[in-house]
């Protein structure tokens, strides 16, 4: 029987079977707020909010924080409220006073 082009034999593994790559498998870590049975994320709890921010002051993604979708949206809202009330910084302290590189005031 002639071999058909473009078709793989059924025994070979396909590319989509190996999505995760080396070391990418495993269980997802539990949501820290669900684990502690916290219903609402409080904007006044700056210690837990700071853990969810990068050193530059950005809000970390749910993939990194491990929060579920519900608590991640509450977390983002709480961080934004705490920033508005000056409990948390908008940007990292001691940053560059000048803008991005290459953007200077030309006179």
SVG drawing of the C-alpha trace seen along z (x, -y; Angstrom):
<svg xmlns="http://www.w3.org/2000/svg" viewBox="-17 -75 35 77">
<polyline fill="none" stroke="black" stroke-width="0.4" points="0.0,0.0 1.3,-3.5 2.1,-5.9 0.1,-9.1 1.7,-12.5 0.9,-14.9 -0.7,-12.4 1.0,-11.1 0.6,-7.5 -1.7,-7.0 1.1,-5.8 3.1,-9.1 2.4,-11.7 1.2,-15.0 2.6,-18.5 -0.5,-19.5 0.0,-16.6 3.2,-18.3 1.8,-21.8 3.4,-22.4 7.0,-21.8 9.7,-20.7 8.8,-21.3 5.6,-23.1 3.2,-20.5 1.8,-20.1 -1.1,-21.4 -2.2,-25.0 -1.5,-26.6 -4.6,-27.4 -5.9,-30.9 -4.5,-32.4 -7.8,-34.2 -9.9,-31.1 -7.5,-29.1 -7.9,-31.5 -11.7,-31.8 -11.6,-35.5 -14.8,-36.7 -13.7,-40.2 -10.3,-41.6 -9.8,-44.7 -8.1,-47.7 -6.8,-48.6 -4.8,-45.4 -1.7,-46.8 0.6,-43.9 -1.3,-41.4 -1.8,-43.9 1.9,-44.6 2.6,-40.9 0.5,-41.1 2.5,-44.0 5.8,-43.9 8.8,-45.8 8.0,-48.5 4.4,-48.9 2.5,-46.9 -0.3,-44.5 0.8,-41.0 -1.2,-38.7 -3.4,-35.9 -1.0,-33.3 1.7,-34.6 -0.4,-35.5 -2.3,-32.2 -5.7,-34.0 -8.9,-32.8 -10.7,-35.0 -13.1,-36.4 -10.4,-37.3 -8.0,-38.6 -10.5,-41.2 -11.2,-42.2 -7.5,-42.4 -7.0,-44.7 -9.9,-46.9 -8.5,-47.0 -5.0,-48.0 -6.5,-50.8 -8.5,-52.1 -5.4,-51.9 -3.4,-53.8 -6.1,-56.5 -6.1,-56.9 -2.2,-57.0 -1.9,-53.7 0.1,-52.2 2.3,-53.9 1.4,-54.2 5.1,-53.6 8.2,-52.3 9.8,-54.8 13.1,-56.3 12.5,-55.8 14.0,-57.7 12.7,-61.3 13.3,-61.4 11.0,-59.8 11.7,-56.7 15.1,-56.6 15.5,-58.5 12.7,-61.0 14.5,-64.2 13.3,-67.8 14.8,-69.2 15.4,-72.9"/>
</svg>
